[in-house]
């Protein structure tokens, strides 16, 4: 189903998403009810094809992927701290 509002994006504040090497990367995500969704990294932010993102412009799937990236970008991540 195509949203009448157009695509929505979740843009985390800890990194610049534009021109990043990971633009176009997609992650399969299983929802809480067993539905399968896709989170994609775009130059405007993370987007998801779930109903929450489509209707409200935010969802737990995009936030979860963004949190993983934030942890990986933390300088202490590699040290296991």
N, C-alpha and C positions, 0 to 999 in steps of 0.2 A: 504494500500500500504506500503510495506516495503522499508525503505530507503537504498540506496546502501552505504550510509555513516555510517550506524550504529546509535545507539541512541546518542542523544545530550543532554547535561545537562547544567542547569543554576545553578551555585554555588554561593550563596550570601556570602559575606565576613564577615557578622556579627555573624555567628555561625558555629559550626562544625556539619556537617550533618551525618557523619559516626557514626554508633552505637547509633543514636538518637532514642528515643522511638517512634517517629512519622514516621520512615521509613516504607514504604508500604502504608501510608495514601494516599487516592485519593480524589480529589475534582472535581465534575462536573462543567464545566465552559461553559457559553453560549458566543459564539463569536459575533462580531459586525454584522454579517450577519445572525444570528440566528442558526448557526451550533453549535453542542454540542461537546465539547472536554473534555478530562480528563487530569488533572495535577496530577502527582504523585511525592511523596517525596521518593527519593532513597538515598542510602548511598553516591552516587556520586553527588547528587544535584537534583533539580526539573527537571522534564521532562514533555513534553506535546505531544499529538498526532496530533497537528495542523500542517499545511503545513509550517508555518513560522519556527517552531522549527525543523521540519524535514529537511528543505532545508537550513536554515541559522544558526541554533543552538541557536536561541533566539526568544522569543515571548512575547507579552504583558500579556499573561495568566500566565506564570511562574513568571514574575516580579510582577504581582498583588498579587499572593499568597505569594511570598517572602516579599513584603511590609507589608502585614497583619501580618505575623509572626514577622517581625522586630518591628512593633508597639506593638504587644503583649509582646515581650521580653523586651521592654523599662520599666525600673523600675517605671517611672512616669505614665505608662499606667493604672495601678490599682488605682492610685490616681485621675484619671480623669484630669490630668494636660495637 
